[in-house]
Amino acid sequence: MSDDWHMLAEEERLFCDVLTRICAERIAPKAAETDETSAFVHDQLAVLGEAGMMGANLPEAYGGSGISAPALLRAVALVAGACGSTASALTAHYLATDSILLGGSESQKQEWLPKAAEGRALGAFALTEPTAGSDPADMKSRARRTETGWHLKGTKCFISNGGVADFIVVYAVTDPDKAHRGISAFILPKGTPGLEPGAAEKTMGLKGGHVFTLNLDCHLPEDALLGDEGRGFRTAMQVLDNGRIEVAAQCLGLAEAAMTAAIAYAKDRVIGGERLSDRQGIRWMIADMGLAYRQALLLSQDAARQRQAAHDHGGRFSLASSMAKLAASEAAGRIADTALQLHGGYGYTRDFPIERIARDLRIMRIYEGSSEIQRIIISGHMLA
């Protein structure tokens, strides 16, 4: 549905055209094998690094692609449509680099962002804890000052890229008396003593985009502190505003892939001398998929435009971000389920991509703020 992206600048459309070809030739052919083997998507991320996607969220001043937020929405959707696992690892990397971009000092930006943008350093974002998922302000990880810097102790869970990343942005409480204003962020390079990742979790979907538990008992230098002390929670919330739009983008890409496969199947499948696509009931299913996709797309594009406006002029776009994430994740789930139903028994087999897409999509209603949390955020804005 490329006509839905007419608002992009010419160079951004060319960027997406090249990315479309790269995804079709070098990412999508590996998706089924990645799902079967659960191998991490190192090779796919290297391909995206060559294509400029590892820094597509960053300005050109730090080695990024410098594309607009609407173009980034489309680009992430293209990657997700080719391989959900690859898109998951990519957008987790964005959470880490956005943390440094929004909360870091100039020297930290210069040290980490150019190599992250080139694909030479993979990032991870460590916010969630076993008892602080939907309410990150209740985190138990602590960082206390020492004579030489900081001592960081705690546990993080469900951290995408956590066990394979070259650097991790970790959020921890530095002043328990200040509630969320006492949360700070730290940059931990790979190999930091006391940083111990567990084994990759055995997940239902996104099997090539690994998530880990991280056990932390680390002595850190003073300059490990990301930006200013006490600014961590604010940075994390700004990062999640971005990240929720990127979840919406993943949902759009996976939903479009499911819908495209279902339409092609309906046109080709003949039962009793009649194509499935000639049957009214099937046409209604296709119409419902198209309507759900369009609604999610328009909300996501609106959120991306607000993100760009906030970047250019300041301000927040939390409401639009939550609406896009909620609408796209729930719509994509319905679309994938309808697409599987339309395939009949074949949709339930691994010979067709629908089964994998349905599994990959299920987490989208949970991570980076569950659907229930998005409803709390949206209603809070409406009642304010």
C-alpha positions as CSV (number, residue, x, y, z in Angstrom):
1,M,0.0,0.0,0.0
2,S,2.8,2.4,-1.0
3,D,0.3,5.1,-2.0
4,D,-0.4,5.5,1.8
5,W,3.1,7.1,2.1
6,H,2.8,10.0,-0.4
7,M,3.8,12.6,2.3
8,L,7.4,11.4,2.4
9,A,10.1,13.5,0.8
10,E,11.5,12.2,-2.5
11,E,14.8,11.1,-0.9
12,E,12.9,9.3,1.9
13,R,10.8,7.4,-0.7
14,L,14.1,6.4,-2.4
15,F,15.5,5.3,1.0
16,C,12.4,3.2,1.5
17,D,12.5,1.8,-2.0
18,V,16.1,0.6,-1.5
19,L,15.2,-0.8,1.9
20,T,12.2,-2.7,0.3
21,R,14.5,-4.4,-2.1
22,I,17.1,-5.2,0.6
23,C,14.4,-6.7,2.9
24,A,13.0,-8.8,0.1
25,E,16.4,-10.1,-1.0
26,R,18.3,-10.4,2.2
27,I,16.0,-10.3,5.2
28,A,12.7,-12.1,4.4
29,P,14.3,-15.3,3.0
30,K,15.8,-15.9,6.4
31,A,12.7,-15.3,8.5
32,A,11.3,-18.8,8.6
33,E,14.8,-20.4,9.3
34,T,15.4,-17.8,12.1
35,D,12.0,-18.8,13.6
36,E,12.9,-22.5,13.5
37,T,16.4,-22.2,14.8
38,S,15.9,-19.3,17.3
39,A,19.3,-17.9,16.1
40,F,19.8,-14.3,17.0
41,V,19.6,-11.9,14.0
42,H,23.2,-10.8,13.9
43,D,23.5,-11.1,10.1
44,Q,20.3,-9.3,9.4
45,L,21.3,-6.4,11.6
46,A,24.6,-6.2,9.7
47,V,22.6,-5.9,6.5
48,L,20.5,-3.1,8.0
49,G,23.7,-1.4,9.2
50,E,24.9,-1.3,5.6
51,A,21.5,0.1,4.6
52,G,21.6,3.0,7.1
53,M,18.8,1.6,9.2
54,M,20.8,1.1,12.5
55,G,20.9,4.9,12.8
56,A,17.6,5.8,11.0
57,N,16.3,7.3,14.3
58,L,19.4,9.5,14.7
59,P,20.3,12.9,13.2
60,E,23.1,13.2,10.6
61,A,25.3,15.0,13.1
62,Y,25.8,11.7,15.0
63,G,26.1,9.5,11.9
64,G,22.3,8.8,11.5
65,S,20.2,8.8,8.4
66,G,18.4,12.0,9.4
67,I,15.0,10.9,8.0
68,S,11.8,12.2,9.3
69,A,9.6,10.4,11.9
70,P,7.0,9.4,9.3
71,A,9.7,8.0,7.1
72,L,11.1,6.0,10.1
73,L,7.6,4.7,10.7
74,R,7.5,3.3,7.1
75,A,11.1,2.0,7.2
76,V,10.5,0.0,10.5
77,A,7.2,-1.4,9.0
78,L,9.2,-2.6,6.0
79,V,11.7,-4.4,8.1
80,A,8.9,-6.0,10.3
81,G,7.1,-7.1,7.2
82,A,10.2,-9.0,6.2
83,C,11.1,-10.4,9.6
84,G,9.5,-9.6,13.0
85,S,12.6,-10.8,14.9
86,T,14.9,-8.4,13.0
87,A,12.5,-5.5,13.6
88,S,12.3,-6.3,17.3
89,A,16.1,-6.3,17.7
90,L,16.4,-3.1,15.6
91,T,13.8,-1.1,17.6
92,A,15.3,-2.3,20.9
93,H,18.6,-0.8,19.6
94,Y,16.7,2.5,18.9
95,L,15.5,2.6,22.6
96,A,19.1,2.5,23.7
97,T,20.4,5.1,21.2
98,D,17.3,7.4,21.8
99,S,18.2,7.2,25.5
100,I,21.7,8.6,24.8
101,L,20.4,11.1,22.3
102,L,17.7,12.5,24.6
103,G,19.5,12.2,28.0
104,G,23.2,12.0,27.4
105,S,26.0,14.5,27.5
106,E,27.6,15.7,24.2
107,S,30.7,13.5,24.9
108,Q,28.5,10.4,25.4
109,K,26.6,11.1,22.2
110,Q,29.9,11.4,20.3
111,E,31.3,8.3,21.9
112,W,28.4,6.0,21.3
113,L,26.0,7.2,18.6
114,P,28.2,7.2,15.5
115,K,29.3,3.6,16.0
116,A,25.7,2.6,16.9
117,A,24.4,4.3,13.7
118,E,27.0,2.4,11.6
119,G,26.0,-1.0,13.1
120,R,29.3,-1.4,14.9
121,A,27.7,-1.2,18.4
122,L,24.4,-2.8,19.2
123,G,22.4,-1.3,22.1
124,A,19.9,-2.5,24.7
125,F,17.5,-0.6,27.0
126,A,17.2,-2.0,30.5
127,L,14.1,-0.6,32.3
128,T,11.8,-3.5,33.1
129,E,12.2,-5.5,36.4
130,P,10.5,-8.5,37.8
131,T,8.3,-6.3,40.1
132,A,8.4,-3.1,38.0
133,G,7.0,-3.7,34.5
134,S,3.9,-1.6,34.0
135,D,5.1,0.7,36.8
136,P,8.8,1.4,36.1
137,A,8.8,4.1,38.9
138,D,8.6,1.2,41.4
139,M,12.0,-0.3,40.3
140,K,14.2,-1.9,42.9
141,S,17.6,-1.5,41.2
142,R,19.9,0.8,43.1
143,A,23.0,2.8,42.2
144,R,24.8,4.5,45.1
145,R,27.8,6.8,44.9
146,T,31.2,5.5,45.8
147,E,34.6,7.2,46.1
148,T,35.4,6.2,42.4
149,G,31.9,6.4,40.9
150,W,28.9,4.2,41.4
151,H,27.9,0.8,42.6
152,L,24.9,-0.6,40.7
153,K,23.0,-3.6,42.0
154,G,19.7,-5.1,40.8
155,T,17.9,-7.3,38.3
156,K,16.3,-6.4,35.0
157,C,14.1,-8.8,32.9
158,F,12.8,-9.1,29.4
159,I,15.6,-7.0,28.0
160,S,15.8,-7.2,24.3
161,N,19.3,-7.6,23.0
162,G,20.5,-7.6,26.6
163,G,22.9,-10.6,26.4
164,V,24.4,-9.7,23.0
165,A,24.5,-5.9,23.1
166,D,27.7,-3.9,23.0
167,F,26.3,-1.4,25.4
168,I,23.2,-1.3,27.7
169,V,21.4,1.7,29.0
170,V,20.4,0.7,32.5
171,Y,17.9,2.7,34.7
172,A,18.2,2.6,38.5
173,V,17.2,4.5,41.6
174,T,19.9,6.9,42.9
175,D,17.8,8.7,45.4
176,P,15.0,6.6,47.0
177,D,13.5,9.6,48.7
178,K,12.6,11.4,45.4
179,A,10.4,8.7,43.9
180,H,10.6,8.8,40.1
181,R,12.7,12.0,40.3
182,G,15.3,9.9,42.0
183,I,15.9,7.6,39.0
184,S,19.0,7.9,36.9
185,A,20.4,6.1,33.8
186,F,23.8,4.5,33.2
187,I,25.7,3.3,30.2
188,L,27.3,-0.2,30.7
189,P,29.6,-1.4,27.9
190,K,29.7,-5.1,27.1
191,G,32.0,-7.0,29.5
192,T,31.4,-4.7,32.4
193,P,32.4,-6.7,35.5
194,G,29.3,-7.7,37.5
195,L,27.0,-7.6,34.4
196,E,25.7,-11.1,34.1
197,P,23.1,-11.9,31.4
198,G,21.1,-15.1,31.8
199,A,20.2,-17.4,28.9
200,A,17.8,-16.1,26.3
201,E,14.2,-16.6,27.2
202,K,12.3,-19.2,25.3
203,T,9.6,-17.1,23.7
204,M,6.4,-17.8,21.8
205,G,7.4,-15.5,18.9
206,L,10.1,-13.1,17.7
207,K,12.5,-16.1,18.3
208,G,15.5,-14.4,16.6
209,G,15.1,-11.2,18.7
210,H,16.3,-12.5,22.1
211,V,15.3,-11.2,25.5
212,F,17.3,-11.7,28.6
213,T,17.3,-11.3,32.4
214,L,20.3,-9.2,33.5
215,N,21.8,-9.6,37.0
216,L,23.7,-6.5,38.0
217,D,26.4,-6.0,40.7
218,C,28.7,-3.5,39.1
219,H,31.3,-0.9,40.1
220,L,31.0,1.9,37.5
221,P,33.1,5.0,36.8
222,E,31.6,8.4,37.4
223,D,31.2,9.0,33.6
224,A,28.9,5.9,33.4
225,L,26.1,8.2,34.5
226,L,24.0,9.1,31.5
227,G,23.6,12.9,31.5
228,D,22.4,14.3,34.8
229,E,21.5,12.5,38.0
230,G,17.8,12.2,38.6
231,R,16.8,12.7,34.9
232,G,16.5,9.0,34.1
233,F,12.7,8.6,34.5
234,R,12.1,11.6,32.3
235,T,14.4,10.3,29.6
236,A,12.8,6.8,29.8
237,M,9.3,8.2,29.3
238,Q,10.4,10.3,26.3
239,V,12.1,7.2,24.8
240,L,8.9,5.2,25.3
241,D,6.9,7.9,23.4
242,N,9.2,7.2,20.5
243,G,9.3,3.4,21.1
244,R,5.5,3.0,21.1
245,I,5.3,4.5,17.6
246,E,8.0,2.0,16.5
247,V,5.9,-0.8,18.0
248,A,3.0,0.5,15.9
249,A,5.3,0.4,12.9
250,Q,6.2,-3.2,13.6
251,C,2.5,-4.0,13.8
252,L,1.7,-2.3,10.6
253,G,4.5,-4.2,8.8
254,L,3.5,-7.6,10.1
255,A,-0.2,-6.9,9.5
256,E,0.4,-5.8,6.0
257,A,2.4,-9.0,5.3
258,A,-0.4,-11.1,6.8
259,M,-3.1,-9.3,4.8
260,T,-1.1,-9.5,1.5
261,A,-0.6,-13.2,2.0
262,A,-4.3,-13.7,2.8
263,I,-5.4,-11.8,-0.3
264,A,-3.1,-13.7,-2.6
265,Y,-4.2,-17.0,-1.1
266,A,-7.9,-16.1,-1.5
267,K,-7.3,-15.3,-5.2
268,D,-5.4,-18.5,-5.9
269,R,-7.4,-21.0,-3.7
270,V,-10.3,-22.7,-5.7
271,I,-12.9,-24.8,-3.8
272,G,-15.8,-26.3,-5.7
273,G,-14.8,-24.5,-8.9
274,E,-15.0,-21.1,-7.2
275,R,-12.1,-18.9,-6.0
276,L,-12.3,-18.0,-2.3
277,S,-12.1,-14.3,-3.3
278,D,-15.4,-14.6,-5.2
279,R,-17.3,-15.6,-2.1
280,Q,-19.1,-12.8,-0.2
281,G,-18.1,-14.1,3.3
282,I,-14.4,-14.0,2.3
283,R,-14.7,-10.6,0.8
284,W,-16.2,-9.3,4.0
285,M,-13.2,-10.7,5.9
286,I,-10.8,-8.9,3.5
287,A,-12.8,-5.7,3.9
288,D,-12.6,-5.9,7.7
289,M,-8.8,-6.4,7.5
290,G,-8.4,-3.4,5.2
291,L,-10.5,-1.2,7.5
292,A,-8.6,-2.2,10.6
293,Y,-5.2,-1.7,8.9
294,R,-6.2,1.7,7.6
295,Q,-7.4,2.9,11.0
296,A,-4.2,1.8,12.6
297,L,-2.1,3.4,9.8
298,L,-3.7,6.8,10.0
299,L,-3.4,6.9,13.8
300,S,0.3,5.8,13.5
301,Q,1.0,8.4,10.8
302,D,-0.6,11.1,12.9
303,A,1.6,10.1,15.9
304,A,4.7,10.1,13.7
305,R,3.9,13.6,12.5
306,Q,3.4,14.8,16.1
307,R,6.8,13.2,16.9
308,Q,8.4,15.2,14.1
309,A,6.7,18.4,15.3
310,A,7.9,17.8,18.8
311,H,11.5,17.2,17.5
312,D,11.3,20.4,15.5
313,H,9.5,22.7,18.0
314,G,9.5,20.9,21.4
315,G,6.6,19.4,23.3
316,R,5.3,15.9,23.9
317,F,3.2,13.5,21.9
318,S,2.4,10.9,24.6
319,L,-1.3,10.7,23.8
320,A,-0.8,10.2,20.1
321,S,1.9,7.6,20.8
322,S,-0.3,5.6,23.1
323,M,-3.2,5.7,20.7
324,A,-1.1,4.5,17.8
325,K,0.5,1.7,19.8
326,L,-2.9,0.5,21.2
327,A,-4.7,0.7,17.9
328,A,-2.0,-0.9,15.8
329,S,-1.2,-3.7,18.1
330,E,-4.9,-4.7,18.6
331,A,-5.7,-4.3,14.9
332,A,-2.7,-6.3,13.8
333,G,-3.7,-9.1,16.1
334,R,-7.2,-9.2,14.5
335,I,-5.8,-9.0,11.0
336,A,-3.4,-11.9,11.6
337,D,-6.1,-14.0,13.1
338,T,-8.4,-13.3,10.2
339,A,-5.6,-14.1,7.7
340,L,-5.0,-17.4,9.5
341,Q,-8.7,-18.2,9.4
342,L,-8.9,-17.4,5.7
343,H,-6.0,-19.9,5.1
344,G,-8.0,-22.6,6.8
345,G,-5.8,-25.6,8.1
346,Y,-2.9,-24.4,6.0
347,G,-2.7,-21.2,8.1
348,Y,-2.0,-23.3,11.2
349,T,1.1,-24.9,9.6
350,R,4.6,-23.6,9.4
351,D,4.5,-24.1,5.6
352,F,2.8,-20.7,5.4
353,P,4.1,-17.4,7.1
354,I,0.8,-16.6,8.8
355,E,1.4,-18.9,11.8
356,R,4.7,-17.2,12.5
357,I,3.3,-13.7,12.0
358,A,0.5,-14.4,14.5
359,R,3.0,-15.6,17.1
360,D,5.3,-12.6,16.5
361,L,2.5,-10.2,16.9
362,R,1.2,-11.4,20.2
363,I,3.8,-9.7,22.3
364,M,2.9,-6.3,20.8
365,R,-0.1,-5.9,23.1
366,I,2.2,-6.4,26.1
367,Y,5.6,-4.8,25.7
368,E,6.5,-1.1,25.9
369,G,3.3,-0.7,27.9
370,S,0.5,-3.2,27.6
371,S,-2.9,-2.4,26.0
372,E,-4.2,-1.9,29.5
373,I,-1.5,0.7,30.4
374,Q,-2.2,2.5,27.1
375,R,-5.9,2.8,28.0
376,I,-4.8,4.3,31.4
377,I,-2.6,6.8,29.7
378,I,-5.3,7.7,27.1
379,S,-8.1,8.1,29.7
380,G,-5.8,10.1,31.9
381,H,-5.3,12.6,29.1
382,M,-9.0,12.7,28.4
383,L,-9.9,13.3,32.0
384,A,-7.3,15.9,32.7
